[in-house]
Amino acid sequence: MGRLFGTDGVRGVANADLTAELALGLSVAAAHVLAETGTFEGHRPVAVVGRDPRASGEFLEAAVVAGLASAGVDVLRVGVLPTPAVAYLTGALGADLGVMLSASHNAMPDNGIKFFARGGHKLADELEDRIERTYRAHASGEPWDRPTGAGVGRVRDYDQGFDNYVAHLIGVLPNRLDGLKVVIDGAHGAASRVSPEAFSRAGAEVVTIGTEPDGLNINHECGSTHLDKLRAAVVEHGADLGVAHDGDADRCLAVDAKGDEVDGDQILAVLALALREAGALRKNTVVATVMSNLGFKLAMEREGVDLVQTAVGDRYVLEEMKAHGYALGGEQSGHVIALDHATTGDGTLTGLMLAARVAATGRTLADLAAVMERLPQILINVRDVDKSRVKSSQELTDAVAAAEAELGSTGRVLLRPSGTEPLVRVMVEAADIEQARAVAQRLADVVKSTLG
């Protein structure tokens, strides 16, 4: 059996891969492991539990709450809130553990469980491994040490979570949004109430789409993975910009007044310059992944901002930021981490900060985003190959070197084995899209012939 925990918690088809029994067992295991590490020493433990609006979140929430309470953990149930809200409340309320039920941008049948440690930080890999080992041991028949009587956990709804989180968002904004019209696409997800409320309280005129979750429509042809409806709404309403979230609202993509997409790289570039102007871009550095567009790297070089790049995944961006004290990082997909105000990617906060920059400068979003030019980027997935030999194949190494020499300083090649599928991703950037396409196809053919 493979590892349960992926790069972003435990995820799978609800009631098939991710069952009530698994959710309950993992929650009990998490409580026991954290107790063994001394997290609960000297006090009665408390956990914050939230979810996105998926129908399956209802029974999974019940399972998680039951598991935690049976292990002696008091539970504050905050209901439907974004992942970053659960992380924030875990820290703000001094809780020992946070649990979020969501499959982010995945389709409705999926769901997931993500744990946060004290302070609202993601669990370290070592702790996830211990939780998984403990769960498997008890699933095989090893009995739990169960509290009884007054030792069992108590459960109560924490209705103040919504207002506390929105107040936090408003409190960290550098300026108000008065005079802006903003369209918000909530993906029928966890930000459907939070994001419009936060933008309204900050002074913006708000138009909403994708903010009527029914448990079944999350991410369906809306949100950050489907921008067409947002583009049309921004143009129709004459809005200054549009903001799109995913199901759990830890990411944000944007649309300018003409309906053109502003991706995570462009948002990161705009916010990097805003933070530097405010003296808040620590060490004059922004963190991004190796998948960021070359245009972002060139823009940061031109603007005199240092760039550190990590492996793909917001957890690696976050690890680098925390290790070296950087304030800003993110991914092309719209995961943006402002570490002074959040412990994880926060789509609502990102949208607010972007809108605040538009309001403060009086410039259009298109003008601000033009600080970087997105170079044409071609991505080809080469399937059914031995991805383990990507780094060891001399023929592939020679082909990449030849491609890099052809592209020169205004192009880039990246070969990356998929972490979850038997395929290799071939990504090529160049100033000319036809050149990028030709080089990418040539490399894809070499990958297929060499590793197939």
C-alpha positions as CSV (number, residue, x, y, z in Angstrom):
1,M,0.0,0.0,0.0
2,G,1.3,3.4,-0.9
3,R,1.9,6.4,1.4
4,L,-1.5,7.9,2.5
5,F,-0.1,11.5,2.8
6,G,0.7,13.3,-0.4
7,T,2.1,16.7,-0.8
8,D,-1.1,18.3,0.5
9,G,-2.6,15.9,3.0
10,V,-4.6,12.8,2.4
11,R,-6.8,13.0,-0.7
12,G,-9.0,10.6,-2.8
13,V,-12.6,9.8,-3.8
14,A,-14.8,10.3,-0.8
15,N,-16.4,7.2,0.5
16,A,-14.2,5.0,-1.7
17,D,-10.6,6.0,-1.1
18,L,-11.3,8.4,1.7
19,T,-13.8,6.7,4.0
20,A,-15.4,7.7,7.3
21,E,-13.3,4.9,9.0
22,L,-10.1,6.3,7.5
23,A,-11.0,9.9,8.6
24,L,-11.8,8.8,12.1
25,G,-8.7,6.6,12.4
26,L,-6.3,9.3,11.1
27,S,-7.8,11.8,13.5
28,V,-7.3,9.5,16.5
29,A,-3.8,8.8,15.3
30,A,-3.0,12.5,14.9
31,A,-4.2,13.1,18.5
32,H,-2.0,10.3,19.9
33,V,1.1,11.3,17.9
34,L,0.8,14.9,19.0
35,A,0.3,13.8,22.6
36,E,3.5,11.7,22.4
37,T,5.5,14.7,21.1
38,G,4.5,16.7,24.1
39,T,2.2,19.1,22.2
40,F,-0.6,18.6,24.7
41,E,1.6,18.6,27.8
42,G,0.0,20.3,30.8
43,H,-3.3,21.2,29.2
44,R,-6.5,19.8,27.7
45,P,-6.0,19.7,23.9
46,V,-8.1,21.7,21.5
47,A,-8.6,21.3,17.7
48,V,-10.2,23.5,15.1
49,V,-12.1,21.6,12.4
50,G,-13.4,23.2,9.2
51,R,-14.4,22.1,5.7
52,D,-15.4,23.2,2.2
53,P,-19.0,22.8,1.0
54,R,-18.7,19.3,-0.6
55,A,-21.5,17.0,0.3
56,S,-19.0,14.4,1.5
57,G,-17.5,16.9,3.9
58,E,-20.6,16.5,6.1
59,F,-20.0,12.9,7.0
60,L,-16.2,13.3,7.0
61,E,-16.4,16.2,9.4
62,A,-18.6,14.0,11.7
63,A,-16.0,11.3,11.5
64,V,-13.1,13.6,12.3
65,V,-14.9,15.3,15.2
66,A,-15.8,11.9,16.6
67,G,-12.2,10.6,16.3
68,L,-10.7,13.7,18.0
69,A,-13.3,13.8,20.8
70,S,-12.8,10.0,21.4
71,A,-9.1,10.7,21.9
72,G,-9.8,13.4,24.5
73,V,-9.5,16.5,22.3
74,D,-12.0,19.3,22.6
75,V,-13.2,20.4,19.2
76,L,-14.1,23.8,17.9
77,R,-16.2,23.2,14.7
78,V,-16.0,26.3,12.5
79,G,-18.0,24.9,9.6
80,V,-17.5,26.0,6.0
81,L,-14.4,28.2,5.8
82,P,-11.3,28.4,3.5
83,T,-8.2,26.4,4.3
84,P,-6.2,29.5,5.3
85,A,-9.0,30.5,7.6
86,V,-8.7,27.2,9.5
87,A,-4.9,27.7,9.6
88,Y,-5.4,31.3,10.9
89,L,-7.9,30.3,13.6
90,T,-5.7,27.4,14.7
91,G,-3.0,29.9,15.5
92,A,-5.2,32.8,16.7
93,L,-7.2,30.6,19.1
94,G,-4.1,28.9,20.5
95,A,-5.4,25.5,19.3
96,D,-3.1,22.5,19.3
97,L,-4.3,21.1,16.0
98,G,-6.3,22.2,12.9
99,V,-8.1,19.9,10.5
100,M,-9.4,21.0,7.1
101,L,-11.6,18.8,4.9
102,S,-11.2,19.7,1.3
103,A,-9.8,18.5,-2.0
104,S,-9.0,22.0,-3.1
105,H,-9.4,22.4,-6.9
106,N,-10.4,18.7,-7.5
107,A,-13.8,17.7,-8.7
108,M,-16.7,17.3,-6.3
109,P,-16.4,13.5,-5.7
110,D,-13.0,13.9,-4.2
111,N,-12.2,15.1,-0.7
112,G,-9.2,15.3,1.5
113,I,-7.9,15.8,5.1
114,K,-5.2,18.3,5.9
115,F,-3.7,18.7,9.4
116,F,-2.2,21.9,10.8
117,A,0.1,22.0,13.8
118,R,0.0,24.5,16.6
119,G,0.3,28.0,15.2
120,G,-1.5,27.0,12.0
121,H,1.5,25.5,10.2
122,K,1.5,22.5,8.0
123,L,2.7,19.3,9.7
124,A,6.3,18.2,8.9
125,D,6.7,15.1,6.8
126,E,8.1,13.2,9.8
127,L,4.9,13.9,11.8
128,E,2.7,12.8,8.9
129,D,4.7,9.6,8.7
130,R,4.3,9.0,12.4
131,I,0.5,9.6,12.1
132,E,0.3,7.1,9.2
133,R,2.3,4.4,11.0
134,T,0.2,4.8,14.1
135,Y,-3.0,4.6,12.1
136,R,-1.9,1.5,10.3
137,A,-0.8,-0.2,13.6
138,H,-4.2,0.3,15.2
139,A,-6.0,-0.6,12.0
140,S,-4.2,-3.9,12.2
141,G,-5.7,-4.6,15.7
142,E,-3.5,-2.7,18.2
143,P,-6.0,-1.2,20.8
144,W,-6.2,2.5,21.4
145,D,-5.7,4.0,24.9
146,R,-9.2,5.6,25.2
147,P,-10.2,8.2,27.8
148,T,-13.6,7.8,29.6
149,G,-15.9,9.9,31.7
150,A,-14.8,13.5,31.9
151,G,-11.7,12.6,29.8
152,V,-13.5,12.5,26.5
153,G,-13.4,15.6,24.3
154,R,-16.2,18.1,24.1
155,V,-17.6,19.5,20.8
156,R,-19.0,23.0,20.2
157,D,-19.6,25.2,17.2
158,Y,-17.4,28.2,17.0
159,D,-19.6,30.7,15.0
160,Q,-17.2,33.6,15.5
161,G,-14.7,32.1,13.2
162,F,-16.1,33.8,10.1
163,D,-16.0,37.3,11.5
164,N,-12.6,36.8,13.2
165,Y,-11.1,35.7,9.9
166,V,-12.6,38.5,7.8
167,A,-11.5,41.1,10.4
168,H,-8.0,39.7,10.2
169,L,-8.0,40.1,6.4
170,I,-9.2,43.6,6.6
171,G,-6.7,44.4,9.3
172,V,-3.6,43.6,7.3
173,L,-4.6,45.6,4.2
174,P,-2.3,48.6,3.6
175,N,-5.3,50.7,2.2
176,R,-9.0,50.5,1.4
177,L,-10.5,49.5,-1.9
178,D,-13.0,52.4,-2.2
179,G,-13.8,53.2,-5.8
180,L,-13.0,49.7,-7.2
181,K,-15.5,47.3,-8.7
182,V,-14.5,43.7,-8.3
183,V,-16.0,40.5,-9.6
184,I,-15.4,37.5,-7.4
185,D,-15.7,33.9,-8.5
186,G,-15.9,31.7,-5.4
187,A,-15.9,28.4,-7.3
188,H,-19.0,27.5,-5.3
189,G,-16.5,26.7,-2.6
190,A,-15.2,27.6,0.8
191,A,-14.8,31.3,0.0
192,S,-18.3,31.9,-1.3
193,R,-19.2,34.0,1.7
194,V,-15.8,35.1,3.0
195,S,-14.3,36.7,-0.1
196,P,-17.3,38.9,-1.1
197,E,-17.7,39.9,2.6
198,A,-14.0,40.9,2.9
199,F,-13.9,42.8,-0.3
200,S,-17.2,44.7,0.6
201,R,-15.9,45.6,4.1
202,A,-12.7,46.8,2.5
203,G,-14.8,49.3,0.4
204,A,-15.1,47.6,-3.0
205,E,-18.2,47.3,-5.0
206,V,-18.6,43.6,-5.4
207,V,-20.3,41.5,-8.1
208,T,-20.4,37.7,-7.4
209,I,-20.5,34.6,-9.5
210,G,-19.9,31.0,-8.3
211,T,-21.0,31.8,-4.8
212,E,-24.0,29.5,-4.4
213,P,-22.6,26.2,-3.2
214,D,-25.1,23.3,-3.0
215,G,-22.6,20.6,-2.0
216,L,-22.4,19.3,-5.5
217,N,-21.3,22.2,-7.7
218,I,-17.9,23.0,-6.2
219,N,-15.3,23.8,-9.0
220,H,-17.8,22.9,-11.7
221,E,-17.0,25.1,-14.7
222,C,-16.0,28.0,-12.4
223,G,-13.3,29.2,-10.2
224,S,-9.5,29.4,-10.8
225,T,-9.5,26.4,-13.1
226,H,-12.3,27.8,-15.4
227,L,-11.9,31.5,-16.0
228,D,-14.2,32.0,-18.9
229,K,-17.3,33.0,-16.8
230,L,-15.2,35.4,-14.8
231,R,-13.7,37.0,-17.9
232,A,-17.2,37.6,-19.3
233,A,-18.6,39.0,-16.0
234,V,-15.7,41.5,-15.6
235,V,-16.3,42.8,-19.1
236,E,-20.1,42.8,-18.8
237,H,-20.1,44.7,-15.5
238,G,-17.3,47.1,-16.4
239,A,-15.3,45.9,-13.4
240,D,-11.7,47.0,-12.6
241,L,-10.7,43.4,-12.0
242,G,-11.9,39.9,-11.3
243,V,-10.7,37.4,-8.7
244,A,-11.1,33.6,-8.9
245,H,-10.6,31.1,-6.1
246,D,-10.4,27.4,-6.0
247,G,-12.6,25.1,-3.8
248,D,-10.7,25.7,-0.6
249,A,-9.6,29.3,-1.5
250,D,-5.9,28.8,-0.9
251,R,-5.2,30.2,-4.3
252,C,-6.2,33.2,-6.4
253,L,-6.0,34.0,-10.1
254,A,-7.1,37.3,-11.5
255,V,-8.6,38.9,-14.6
256,D,-8.0,42.5,-15.7
257,A,-10.6,45.0,-17.0
258,K,-10.4,43.6,-20.5
259,G,-10.9,40.0,-19.4
260,D,-7.3,39.0,-19.8
261,E,-5.9,36.5,-17.3
262,V,-3.3,37.6,-14.7
263,D,-1.7,34.5,-13.4
264,G,0.2,33.7,-10.2
265,D,3.5,34.8,-11.6
266,Q,2.2,38.2,-12.5
267,I,0.4,38.6,-9.2
268,L,3.6,37.6,-7.4
269,A,5.5,40.2,-9.5
270,V,3.0,43.0,-8.6
271,L,3.0,42.2,-4.9
272,A,6.8,41.9,-4.8
273,L,7.2,45.4,-6.0
274,A,4.5,46.6,-3.7
275,L,6.1,45.0,-0.6
276,R,9.5,46.4,-1.6
277,E,8.1,49.9,-1.9
278,A,6.6,49.4,1.6
279,G,9.9,48.1,3.0
280,A,8.4,44.8,3.7
281,L,10.1,42.5,1.1
282,R,12.6,41.0,3.5
283,K,16.1,40.4,2.1
284,N,14.7,41.9,-1.2
285,T,13.8,38.3,-2.2
286,V,10.8,36.5,-3.6
287,V,10.5,32.7,-3.7
288,A,8.9,30.8,-6.7
289,T,9.1,27.3,-8.2
290,V,11.1,26.1,-11.2
291,M,7.8,26.1,-13.1
292,S,7.5,29.9,-12.9
293,N,7.6,31.6,-16.3
294,L,11.0,32.8,-17.5
295,G,9.4,36.2,-18.0
296,F,9.0,36.4,-14.2
297,K,12.6,35.7,-13.6
298,L,13.7,38.3,-16.2
299,A,11.3,40.9,-14.7
300,M,12.7,40.4,-11.2
301,E,16.3,40.7,-12.5
302,R,15.3,43.9,-14.3
303,E,13.7,45.3,-11.2
304,G,16.6,44.3,-8.9
305,V,14.6,41.8,-6.9
306,D,16.4,38.5,-5.9
307,L,14.7,35.3,-6.9
308,V,15.0,31.9,-5.2
309,Q,13.4,28.9,-6.9
310,T,12.3,25.7,-5.4
311,A,10.8,22.3,-6.5
312,V,7.2,22.4,-7.6
313,G,4.7,22.6,-4.7
314,D,3.6,25.3,-2.3
315,R,5.0,23.4,0.6
316,Y,8.5,23.7,-0.8
317,V,8.0,27.4,-1.3
318,L,6.9,27.7,2.3
319,E,9.8,25.7,3.6
320,E,12.3,27.9,1.8
321,M,10.5,31.0,3.1
322,K,10.5,29.9,6.7
323,A,14.1,28.6,6.6
324,H,15.5,31.9,5.4
325,G,13.0,34.5,6.7
326,Y,11.5,35.6,3.3
327,A,8.2,37.4,3.2
328,L,6.7,36.5,-0.2
329,G,6.5,33.4,-2.3
330,G,4.2,31.5,-4.6
331,E,3.4,29.5,-7.7
332,Q,2.1,30.2,-11.2
333,S,-1.1,28.4,-10.2
334,G,-2.0,31.2,-7.8
335,H,-0.8,29.9,-4.5
336,V,0.7,33.1,-3.0
337,I,2.1,33.1,0.5
338,A,2.5,36.4,2.4
339,L,4.2,35.0,5.5
340,D,3.8,38.1,7.6
341,H,0.0,37.6,7.5
342,A,-0.6,33.9,6.7
343,T,1.0,30.5,7.4
344,T,-0.2,29.1,4.0
345,G,-1.4,30.3,0.6
346,D,-4.5,32.5,1.1
347,G,-6.5,33.3,-2.0
348,T,-8.7,35.9,-0.4
349,L,-5.8,37.7,1.1
350,T,-3.9,37.6,-2.2
351,G,-6.9,39.1,-4.1
352,L,-7.3,41.8,-1.5
353,M,-3.6,42.7,-1.6
354,L,-3.7,42.8,-5.4
355,A,-6.8,45.0,-5.4
356,A,-5.2,47.3,-2.8
357,R,-2.3,47.8,-5.1
358,V,-4.6,48.9,-7.9
359,A,-6.4,51.2,-5.6
360,A,-3.3,52.7,-4.1
361,T,-1.5,53.4,-7.4
362,G,-4.5,54.4,-9.5
363,R,-3.1,52.2,-12.2
364,T,-5.0,49.5,-14.0
365,L,-4.3,45.8,-13.2
366,A,-3.2,45.3,-16.8
367,D,-0.6,48.1,-16.4
368,L,0.7,46.7,-13.1
369,A,0.9,43.2,-14.5
370,A,2.8,44.4,-17.5
371,V,5.9,44.6,-15.3
372,M,6.5,41.0,-16.6
373,E,6.0,39.6,-20.1
374,R,4.9,36.0,-20.1
375,L,7.1,34.2,-22.5
376,P,5.4,31.4,-24.6
377,Q,5.5,28.2,-22.6
378,I,4.9,24.8,-24.2
379,L,4.2,21.8,-21.9
380,I,4.1,18.2,-23.3
381,N,3.4,15.2,-21.1
382,V,5.2,12.1,-22.3
383,R,3.4,9.1,-20.9
384,D,4.3,5.5,-20.3
385,V,8.0,6.0,-19.9
386,D,10.6,5.1,-17.2
387,K,10.6,8.4,-15.4
388,S,13.3,7.2,-13.0
389,R,16.0,7.4,-15.7
390,V,15.5,11.1,-16.6
391,K,18.6,12.2,-14.8
392,S,20.8,9.2,-15.7
393,S,20.2,9.1,-19.4
394,Q,23.2,10.6,-21.2
395,E,21.3,10.8,-24.5
396,L,18.6,12.9,-22.8
397,T,21.2,15.1,-21.1
398,D,22.9,15.8,-24.5
399,A,19.5,16.6,-26.1
400,V,18.6,19.1,-23.3
401,A,22.0,20.7,-23.6
402,A,21.6,21.2,-27.4
403,A,18.1,22.7,-26.8
404,E,19.4,25.1,-24.2
405,A,22.2,26.2,-26.5
406,E,19.7,26.8,-29.3
407,L,17.4,28.9,-27.1
408,G,20.1,30.9,-25.5
409,S,19.4,33.4,-22.6
410,T,15.8,34.1,-23.6
411,G,14.6,30.4,-23.4
412,R,14.5,27.6,-20.9
413,V,14.1,23.8,-20.8
414,L,12.7,21.8,-17.9
415,L,12.3,18.0,-17.8
416,R,10.4,16.9,-14.7
417,P,9.2,13.4,-13.8
418,S,5.6,13.4,-12.5
419,G,5.3,12.7,-8.8
420,T,2.0,10.7,-9.3
421,E,1.9,9.4,-12.8
422,P,4.2,7.4,-15.2
423,L,5.1,10.4,-17.3
424,V,7.7,13.0,-17.8
425,R,6.8,16.6,-18.3
426,V,8.7,18.5,-21.0
427,M,8.4,22.3,-20.6
428,V,10.1,24.7,-23.0
429,E,9.9,28.5,-23.0
430,A,11.1,30.8,-25.7
431,A,10.6,34.3,-27.0
432,D,9.0,32.8,-30.1
433,I,6.1,30.3,-29.6
434,E,6.9,28.3,-32.8
435,Q,10.4,27.8,-31.7
436,A,9.2,26.7,-28.2
437,R,6.8,24.3,-29.8
438,A,9.4,22.8,-32.1
439,V,12.0,22.3,-29.4
440,A,9.5,20.8,-27.0
441,Q,8.3,18.3,-29.5
442,R,11.9,17.4,-30.4
443,L,12.7,16.8,-26.8
444,A,9.5,14.9,-26.2
445,D,10.4,12.5,-29.0
446,V,13.8,11.9,-27.5
447,V,12.2,11.2,-24.1
448,K,9.8,8.7,-25.7
449,S,12.5,6.9,-27.7
450,T,15.0,6.9,-24.8
451,L,12.8,6.1,-21.8
452,G,9.9,4.3,-23.5
